[in-house]
Amino acid sequence: MSRTIIFLLVCFVSSANWGCKGSKAGESSASYDVPEDFELIYSRGGCKGTCPVYTLYVAADGTVNYLGEAFVEMEGKYEKKITQEAVMALVTSVKEAAYFEMKGKYDDPNLMDVPSSKLECRMNGKKHVVVNRVGAPDHLIKLEEQIGEIVGKEGYSKVKE
């Protein structure tokens, strides 16, 4: 659980400049084998304290939508575009973590007020959802961290409502 808290602090409290080298918006990228149906949705749930609440959506074409709901630096709707190289890095991370073989839920119902994460991924005709409250394997924690590092937090534009 401490890794998750560290990840949250790094993601949305610090002012670190994240991003994949060479994956800044506007840069051209070579052709990559990103599955056409690739879609990744990562969300963090709240707690009774100040746990960040947000949702991050990444499409195969590199479109990233972010919705910050509570206790985050960026509240509201934001969007940006990442390169196909960065999207392929996400695909690779999902594969290397053996994401589609993970259990659907990591939890201990005896623990209360624990922030949760939910990771949904579609790729190559498969869809899988993993909820992480407590007891997730290290490779799921690492995957969550990689998502933040690859997508980054710089370069978003506020969406006018």
GROMACS elastic network, one bead per residue, 0.5 to 0.9 nm:
[ bonds ]
;  ai    aj funct       b0    kb
    1     4     6  0.52285   500
    1     5     6  0.65328   500
    1     6     6  0.88110   500
    1   114     6  0.89827   500
    1   133     6  0.83031   500
    1   134     6  0.65329   500
    1   135     6  0.73771   500
    1   136     6  0.83494   500
    2     5     6  0.50916   500
    2     6     6  0.61847   500
    2     7     6  0.85523   500
    3     6     6  0.50179   500
    3     7     6  0.60518   500
    3     8     6  0.86090   500
    3   141     6  0.71800   500
    3   142     6  0.89774   500
    4     8     6  0.62274   500
    4     9     6  0.86393   500
    4   115     6  0.89723   500
    4   141     6  0.68300   500
    4   144     6  0.85096   500
    4   145     6  0.84555   500
    5     8     6  0.50997   500
    5     9     6  0.62050   500
    5    10     6  0.86043   500
    5    51     6  0.88443   500
    5   115     6  0.88674   500
    6     9     6  0.51022   500
    6    10     6  0.61351   500
    6    11     6  0.84672   500
    7    10     6  0.51481   500
    7    11     6  0.59190   500
    7    12     6  0.86239   500
    7   141     6  0.87237   500
    7   144     6  0.81569   500
    7   145     6  0.62677   500
    7   148     6  0.83651   500
    8    11     6  0.50007   500
    8    12     6  0.61041   500
    8    13     6  0.74075   500
    8    44     6  0.89866   500
    8    51     6  0.82617   500
    8    52     6  0.72729   500
    8   145     6  0.89845   500
    9    12     6  0.58145   500
    9    13     6  0.50413   500
    9    14     6  0.64969   500
    9    52     6  0.89400   500
   10    13     6  0.59312   500
   10    14     6  0.53069   500
   10    15     6  0.80968   500
   10    16     6  0.74273   500
   11    14     6  0.66815   500
   11    15     6  0.84900   500
   11    16     6  0.81466   500
   11    18     6  0.86304   500
   11   145     6  0.85943   500
   11   148     6  0.65172   500
   11   149     6  0.83686   500
   11   152     6  0.82718   500
   11   153     6  0.74803   500
   12    15     6  0.77453   500
   12    52     6  0.77262   500
   12    71     6  0.86036   500
   12    72     6  0.57217   500
   12    73     6  0.60309   500
   12    74     6  0.81200   500
   12   153     6  0.79752   500
   13    16     6  0.87857   500
   13    71     6  0.89197   500
   13    72     6  0.69927   500
   13    73     6  0.66392   500
   14    17     6  0.89004   500
   15    18     6  0.88687   500
   15   153     6  0.88004   500
   16   153     6  0.83284   500
   16   154     6  0.89229   500
   17   152     6  0.73186   500
   17   153     6  0.69876   500
   17   154     6  0.64120   500
   18   148     6  0.77523   500
   18   149     6  0.56592   500
   18   150     6  0.74470   500
   18   151     6  0.76817   500
   18   153     6  0.59130   500
   18   154     6  0.66471   500
   19    22     6  0.84186   500
   19    23     6  0.68242   500
   19    24     6  0.74325   500
   19    86     6  0.87220   500
   19   148     6  0.81961   500
   19   149     6  0.55924   500
   19   150     6  0.52680   500
   19   151     6  0.59975   500
   19   153     6  0.72843   500
   19   154     6  0.74197   500
   20    23     6  0.51504   500
   20    24     6  0.75203   500
   20    85     6  0.87737   500
   20    86     6  0.64772   500
   20    89     6  0.86881   500
   20   149     6  0.67938   500
   20   150     6  0.50515   500
   20   151     6  0.73040   500
   20   152     6  0.73689   500
   21    24     6  0.74965   500
   21    86     6  0.87963   500
   21   150     6  0.88359   500
   22    27     6  0.73033   500
   22    28     6  0.89929   500
   22    29     6  0.84822   500
   22    83     6  0.83670   500
   22    85     6  0.81699   500
   22    86     6  0.83622   500
   23    26     6  0.85051   500
   23    27     6  0.68346   500
   23    28     6  0.87416   500
   23    29     6  0.82675   500
   23    82     6  0.61186   500
   23    83     6  0.53810   500
   23    84     6  0.81897   500
   23    85     6  0.67329   500
   23    86     6  0.57782   500
   23   150     6  0.83641   500
   23   151     6  0.88451   500
   24    27     6  0.59231   500
   24    81     6  0.83667   500
   24    82     6  0.64786   500
   24    83     6  0.70369   500
   24    86     6  0.89697   500
   24   155     6  0.79908   500
   25    28     6  0.86133   500
   25    80     6  0.75464   500
   25    81     6  0.57798   500
   25    82     6  0.55525   500
   25    83     6  0.66882   500
   25   155     6  0.73493   500
   26    81     6  0.81266   500
   26    82     6  0.82224   500
   26    83     6  0.78992   500
   27    82     6  0.88756   500
   27    83     6  0.71579   500
   28    83     6  0.73397   500
   28    84     6  0.88523   500
   29    32     6  0.83880   500
   29    83     6  0.64173   500
   29    84     6  0.64962   500
   29    85     6  0.64023   500
   30    84     6  0.76919   500
   30    85     6  0.73962   500
   31    34     6  0.88528   500
   31    84     6  0.73525   500
   31    85     6  0.81142   500
   32    84     6  0.63617   500
   32    85     6  0.66403   500
   32    87     6  0.88234   500
   32    88     6  0.66692   500
   33    36     6  0.87310   500
   33    84     6  0.86991   500
   33    88     6  0.71160   500
   34    37     6  0.84547   500
   34    38     6  0.70219   500
   34    60     6  0.65469   500
   34    61     6  0.85227   500
   34    84     6  0.73895   500
   34    85     6  0.88740   500
   34    87     6  0.70564   500
   34    88     6  0.56806   500
   34    91     6  0.70794   500
   34   123     6  0.89923   500
   35    38     6  0.52987   500
   35    60     6  0.69315   500
   35    88     6  0.89006   500
   35    91     6  0.83614   500
   35   123     6  0.62400   500
   35   124     6  0.61519   500
   36    39     6  0.87749   500
   36    59     6  0.89877   500
   36    60     6  0.59941   500
   36    61     6  0.81359   500
   36   123     6  0.78074   500
   36   124     6  0.78281   500
   37    59     6  0.81783   500
   37    60     6  0.65917   500
   37   122     6  0.65580   500
   37   123     6  0.54409   500
   37   124     6  0.64176   500
   37   125     6  0.71307   500
   38    58     6  0.83294   500
   38    59     6  0.62293   500
   38    61     6  0.86703   500
   38    87     6  0.89296   500
   38    91     6  0.78922   500
   38   121     6  0.72932   500
   38   122     6  0.53278   500
   38   124     6  0.72362   500
   38   125     6  0.88609   500
   39    57     6  0.74082   500
   39    58     6  0.57664   500
   39    60     6  0.60114   500
   39   120     6  0.80233   500
   39   121     6  0.56509   500
   39   122     6  0.50920   500
   39   123     6  0.67210   500
   40    56     6  0.79761   500
   40    57     6  0.57562   500
   40    58     6  0.51197   500
   40    59     6  0.66424   500
   40    60     6  0.86098   500
   40    90     6  0.86714   500
   40   119     6  0.73076   500
   40   120     6  0.57734   500
   40   122     6  0.65472   500
   40   123     6  0.87344   500
   41    55     6  0.70479   500
   41    56     6  0.56512   500
   41    58     6  0.64542   500
   41    59     6  0.88155   500
   41   118     6  0.79036   500
   41   119     6  0.58104   500
   41   120     6  0.50742   500
   41   121     6  0.64046   500
   41   122     6  0.89532   500
   42    54     6  0.83562   500
   42    55     6  0.57128   500
   42    56     6  0.51065   500
   42    57     6  0.65029   500
   42    58     6  0.86564   500
   42   117     6  0.72183   500
   42   118     6  0.57524   500
   42   120     6  0.64204   500
   42   121     6  0.85567   500
   42   144     6  0.82807   500
   42   147     6  0.84886   500
   43    53     6  0.73789   500
   43    54     6  0.55816   500
   43    56     6  0.61119   500
   43    57     6  0.85842   500
   43   116     6  0.83606   500
   43   117     6  0.55577   500
   43   118     6  0.52317   500
   43   119     6  0.65773   500
   43   120     6  0.87916   500
   44    51     6  0.84329   500
   44    52     6  0.66742   500
   44    53     6  0.51625   500
   44    54     6  0.54617   500
   44    55     6  0.65179   500
   44    56     6  0.89627   500
   44   115     6  0.73005   500
   44   116     6  0.57960   500
   44   118     6  0.64783   500
   44   119     6  0.89330   500
   45    51     6  0.75325   500
   45    52     6  0.70612   500
   45    53     6  0.51119   500
   45    54     6  0.71888   500
   45    55     6  0.88432   500
   45   115     6  0.56958   500
   45   116     6  0.50295   500
   45   117     6  0.59529   500
   45   118     6  0.79721   500
   46    49     6  0.77722   500
   46    50     6  0.74627   500
   46    51     6  0.51168   500
   46    52     6  0.60772   500
   46    53     6  0.53196   500
   46    54     6  0.87830   500
   46    70     6  0.80417   500
   46    71     6  0.89044   500
   46   113     6  0.85368   500
   46   114     6  0.81031   500
   46   115     6  0.54308   500
   46   116     6  0.70654   500
   47    50     6  0.68262   500
   47    51     6  0.56154   500
   47    52     6  0.84000   500
   47    53     6  0.88098   500
   47   113     6  0.53884   500
   47   114     6  0.61478   500
   47   115     6  0.53198   500
   47   116     6  0.83131   500
   48    51     6  0.77213   500
   48   113     6  0.62370   500
   48   114     6  0.85827   500
   48   115     6  0.88618   500
   49   113     6  0.84236   500
   50    53     6  0.88744   500
   50    70     6  0.79651   500
   50    71     6  0.58188   500
   51    70     6  0.78381   500
   51    71     6  0.63006   500
   51    72     6  0.85483   500
   51   115     6  0.66118   500
   52    68     6  0.82278   500
   52    69     6  0.78171   500
   52    70     6  0.57403   500
   52    72     6  0.55155   500
   52   115     6  0.85260   500
   53    67     6  0.87058   500
   53    68     6  0.64006   500
   53    69     6  0.53404   500
   53    70     6  0.50243   500
   53    71     6  0.65463   500
   53    72     6  0.70863   500
   54    66     6  0.72802   500
   54    67     6  0.54981   500
   54    69     6  0.54093   500
   54    70     6  0.70994   500
   54    71     6  0.88192   500
   54    72     6  0.76601   500
   54    75     6  0.85184   500
   55    65     6  0.81369   500
   55    66     6  0.57533   500
   55    67     6  0.51911   500
   55    68     6  0.66203   500
   55    69     6  0.82071   500
   56    64     6  0.70799   500
   56    65     6  0.58521   500
   56    67     6  0.65707   500
   56    68     6  0.86086   500
   57    63     6  0.79842   500
   57    64     6  0.55440   500
   57    65     6  0.50505   500
   57    66     6  0.63426   500
   57    67     6  0.86988   500
   58    61     6  0.82984   500
   58    62     6  0.64156   500
   58    63     6  0.57563   500
   58    65     6  0.66051   500
   58    66     6  0.88582   500
   58    87     6  0.80615   500
   58   151     6  0.84891   500
   59    62     6  0.54751   500
   59    63     6  0.53059   500
   59    64     6  0.65971   500
   59    65     6  0.87341   500
   59    87     6  0.81643   500
   60    63     6  0.73311   500
   60    84     6  0.79099   500
   60    87     6  0.67501   500
   60    88     6  0.87753   500
   61    81     6  0.82711   500
   61    82     6  0.82845   500
   61    83     6  0.80772   500
   61    84     6  0.69119   500
   61    87     6  0.78352   500
   62    80     6  0.82677   500
   62    81     6  0.52765   500
   62    83     6  0.58359   500
   62    84     6  0.61431   500
   62    86     6  0.78128   500
   62    87     6  0.60450   500
   63    79     6  0.73301   500
   63    80     6  0.61730   500
   63    82     6  0.65564   500
   63    83     6  0.89144   500
   64    78     6  0.83107   500
   64    79     6  0.54747   500
   64    80     6  0.52890   500
   64    81     6  0.57828   500
   64    82     6  0.71910   500
   64   151     6  0.79513   500
   64   156     6  0.87085   500
   65    77     6  0.72837   500
   65    78     6  0.58763   500
   65    80     6  0.67930   500
   65    81     6  0.87695   500
   65   156     6  0.87993   500
   66    74     6  0.88426   500
   66    76     6  0.79469   500
   66    77     6  0.57424   500
   66    78     6  0.50642   500
   66    79     6  0.60084   500
   66    80     6  0.86406   500
   66   156     6  0.85338   500
   67    74     6  0.81953   500
   67    75     6  0.69713   500
   67    76     6  0.54369   500
   67    78     6  0.64016   500
   67    79     6  0.87869   500
   68    71     6  0.81487   500
   68    72     6  0.62730   500
   68    73     6  0.79783   500
   68    74     6  0.57711   500
   68    76     6  0.50408   500
   68    77     6  0.65748   500
   68    78     6  0.82033   500
   69    72     6  0.72549   500
   69    74     6  0.84182   500
   69    75     6  0.56167   500
   69    76     6  0.63465   500
   69    77     6  0.88319   500
   70    73     6  0.87212   500
   70    74     6  0.88959   500
   70    75     6  0.67496   500
   71    74     6  0.87581   500
   71    75     6  0.80600   500
   72    75     6  0.61979   500
   74    77     6  0.82130   500
   74    78     6  0.80220   500
   74   158     6  0.88596   500
   75    78     6  0.85093   500
   76   158     6  0.76159   500
   76   159     6  0.79930   500
   77   157     6  0.85695   500
   77   158     6  0.60376   500
   77   159     6  0.53800   500
   77   160     6  0.79364   500
   77   161     6  0.82714   500
   78   156     6  0.58362   500
   78   157     6  0.53495   500
   78   159     6  0.51350   500
   78   160     6  0.87293   500
   79   155     6  0.84398   500
   79   156     6  0.52533   500
   79   157     6  0.54370   500
   79   158     6  0.66327   500
   79   159     6  0.66935   500
   80   154     6  0.89358   500
   80   155     6  0.64031   500
   80   157     6  0.63171   500
   81   155     6  0.84150   500
   81   156     6  0.82806   500
   82    85     6  0.80802   500
   82    86     6  0.61773   500
   82    87     6  0.70420   500
   82   151     6  0.72147   500
   83    86     6  0.52296   500
   83    87     6  0.64455   500
   83    88     6  0.86363   500
   84    88     6  0.59635   500
   84    89     6  0.84519   500
   85    88     6  0.50679   500
   85    89     6  0.62503   500
   85    90     6  0.88532   500
   86    90     6  0.65137   500
   86    91     6  0.88205   500
   86   150     6  0.62413   500
   86   151     6  0.73204   500
   87    90     6  0.50930   500
   87    91     6  0.63776   500
   87    92     6  0.86714   500
   87   150     6  0.81666   500
   87   151     6  0.83786   500
   88    92     6  0.60481   500
   88    93     6  0.84766   500
   89    92     6  0.50271   500
   89    93     6  0.60969   500
   89    94     6  0.86323   500
   89   146     6  0.89379   500
   89   150     6  0.71672   500
   90    93     6  0.50254   500
   90    94     6  0.61936   500
   90    95     6  0.86304   500
   90   143     6  0.88117   500
   90   146     6  0.77070   500
   90   147     6  0.65995   500
   90   150     6  0.69956   500
   90   151     6  0.84518   500
   91    94     6  0.51964   500
   91    95     6  0.62891   500
   91    96     6  0.86659   500
   91   123     6  0.84498   500
   92    95     6  0.50947   500
   92    96     6  0.60175   500
   92    97     6  0.85082   500
   93    96     6  0.51046   500
   93    97     6  0.60672   500
   93    98     6  0.86515   500
   93    99     6  0.87168   500
   93   142     6  0.89917   500
   93   143     6  0.63496   500
   93   146     6  0.71784   500
   93   147     6  0.81379   500
   94    97     6  0.53062   500
   94    98     6  0.64782   500
   94    99     6  0.55152   500
   94   100     6  0.80797   500
   94   121     6  0.84256   500
   94   143     6  0.68790   500
   95    98     6  0.51946   500
   95    99     6  0.63262   500
   95   100     6  0.79247   500
   96    99     6  0.76663   500
   96   139     6  0.86771   500
   96   143     6  0.87731   500
   97   100     6  0.85000   500
   97   101     6  0.88582   500
   97   102     6  0.87458   500
   97   139     6  0.55089   500
   97   140     6  0.67270   500
   97   142     6  0.80742   500
   97   143     6  0.65017   500
   98   101     6  0.55568   500
   98   102     6  0.68318   500
   98   139     6  0.82165   500
   98   140     6  0.89005   500
   99   102     6  0.53662   500
   99   103     6  0.87663   500
   99   121     6  0.86175   500
   99   128     6  0.80597   500
   99   130     6  0.84623   500
   99   139     6  0.85493   500
   99   140     6  0.75063   500
   99   143     6  0.85463   500
  100   103     6  0.83646   500
  100   121     6  0.85093   500
  100   126     6  0.82566   500
  100   127     6  0.79889   500
  100   128     6  0.61126   500
  100   129     6  0.85186   500
  101   128     6  0.88954   500
  102   105     6  0.84632   500
  102   128     6  0.87871   500
  102   130     6  0.73149   500
  102   137     6  0.89037   500
  102   140     6  0.83445   500
  103   106     6  0.71648   500
  103   129     6  0.87189   500
  103   130     6  0.67046   500
  103   131     6  0.86671   500
  104   128     6  0.76129   500
  104   129     6  0.59091   500
  104   131     6  0.61462   500
  104   132     6  0.85219   500
  105   129     6  0.82864   500
  105   130     6  0.54858   500
  105   132     6  0.60093   500
  105   133     6  0.79098   500
  105   136     6  0.83745   500
  106   130     6  0.77699   500
  106   131     6  0.61795   500
  106   133     6  0.58752   500
  106   134     6  0.56541   500
  106   135     6  0.56775   500
  106   136     6  0.53940   500
  106   137     6  0.85246   500
  107   110     6  0.88437   500
  107   111     6  0.84606   500
  107   131     6  0.80105   500
  107   132     6  0.65126   500
  107   133     6  0.50005   500
  107   135     6  0.62272   500
  107   136     6  0.78246   500
  108   111     6  0.57802   500
  108   112     6  0.86486   500
  108   133     6  0.74663   500
  108   134     6  0.59460   500
  108   135     6  0.75224   500
  109   112     6  0.71943   500
  109   134     6  0.89685   500
  111   114     6  0.68944   500
  111   134     6  0.83253   500
  114   133     6  0.63955   500
  114   134     6  0.76534   500
  115   132     6  0.86605   500
  115   133     6  0.62397   500
  115   134     6  0.87324   500
  116   131     6  0.70653   500
  116   132     6  0.55002   500
  116   134     6  0.78961   500
  117   130     6  0.82316   500
  117   131     6  0.58043   500
  117   132     6  0.50866   500
  117   133     6  0.65225   500
  117   144     6  0.88764   500
  118   129     6  0.70512   500
  118   130     6  0.57246   500
  118   132     6  0.61757   500
  118   133     6  0.87278   500
  119   128     6  0.82195   500
  119   129     6  0.57021   500
  119   130     6  0.52847   500
  119   131     6  0.64950   500
  119   132     6  0.82187   500
  119   144     6  0.82843   500
  120   127     6  0.72748   500
  120   128     6  0.57625   500
  120   130     6  0.64574   500
  120   131     6  0.86771   500
  121   126     6  0.81004   500
  121   127     6  0.57127   500
  121   128     6  0.56304   500
  121   129     6  0.66068   500
  121   130     6  0.88893   500
  122   125     6  0.68907   500
  122   126     6  0.55464   500
  122   128     6  0.66683   500
  122   129     6  0.89583   500
  123   126     6  0.53609   500
  123   127     6  0.65852   500
  124   127     6  0.85137   500
  131   136     6  0.89685   500
  132   135     6  0.75895   500
  132   136     6  0.60862   500
  132   140     6  0.85118   500
  132   141     6  0.89809   500
  133   136     6  0.74859   500
  136   139     6  0.81821   500
  136   140     6  0.63421   500
  136   141     6  0.69424   500
  137   140     6  0.55464   500
  137   141     6  0.67315   500
  137   142     6  0.88778   500
  138   141     6  0.50869   500
  138   142     6  0.60853   500
  138   143     6  0.85490   500
  139   143     6  0.60731   500
  139   144     6  0.86562   500
  140   144     6  0.62483   500
  140   145     6  0.86536   500
  141   144     6  0.51720   500
  141   145     6  0.63289   500
  141   146     6  0.86991   500
  142   145     6  0.50575   500
  142   146     6  0.61344   500
  142   147     6  0.86905   500
  143   147     6  0.62375   500
  143   148     6  0.88340   500
  144   147     6  0.52236   500
  144   148     6  0.66812   500
  144   149     6  0.89022   500
  145   148     6  0.52920   500
  145   149     6  0.63216   500
  145   150     6  0.87080   500
  146   150     6  0.59141   500
  146   151     6  0.83390   500
  147   150     6  0.52931   500
  147   151     6  0.59545   500
  147   152     6  0.80137   500
  148   151     6  0.54293   500
  148   152     6  0.55263   500
  148   153     6  0.76397   500
  149   152     6  0.52018   500
  149   153     6  0.83372   500
  151   154     6  0.86695   500
  152   155     6  0.82906   500
  153   156     6  0.71075   500
